[in-house]
Amino acid sequence: MRILIINGPNLDILGKREPDVYGTTTLWDIENRLKEKFPKEKLEFYQSNSEGGVIDALHKGLEA
């Protein structure tokens, strides 16, 4: 099974921006945990700070 995980604006700074409020876990950490938890699944990750980029990734994912 192929699973596309799309993350939107500002999640690239997760764990870096205001760690006292949002914690220190980064998006990279979350992706790695998911890969470890679901090793048999084909996980694909995409992050964009642009809403247009997110929509393009959705359309591309639906075509594949």
N, C-alpha and C positions, 0 to 999 in steps of 0.2 A: 504494500500500500504506500502511496506517495502522499505526504502531507506537507502542504505549503503553509508556513507560518509567517504572516506579514505583520510587521511592527511599524507604527506610524511615527509622526513627528516627536522629536526630543527623546525617544527611547535610547538613542545612541549615547546619551549622556547619563543614563541611569547608573547610579553608583558613584558618579563623579560630581553631580550637581547637588548641593545641599545634602551630603550624606547623613548629617544629623537628623534630617527630616525624612529622607527617602531610603536611607540605608546605604550599604556599600556594595550590594549585589549588582553586577553589571549585566547588560543584555547578553554579553558573551558567556557569563556564568550561567545564566538561565538556559541558553542554547545548549551548553555542554551538559547540564543536568538532564535536559530532555533527551539528548542523544544517549546518555548513560541509562536512563530509565526505559527507553524504547529502542534498544539496539537493532531490532529486526525491522523497524520501520524506516522508510526513506524520508527523512525530514529535510526540508529545504527552508531556508530562512531568508527573509528579505526585510530590510529596514530602509525607510526613506523619510526625510524631513519634508518632502513635498507631497501634497495630497495627490497631485497628478501622477507621481511616481508610484504611489500605492495603487491607484486605479489601473495604471498600466500593468503592474505586476499581477493584479487580480485577473485582468483580461488575458494576459499571457498564460497564467496558471490554468485558466479555464479551457484554453485552447489545447494545452499539452495533454 
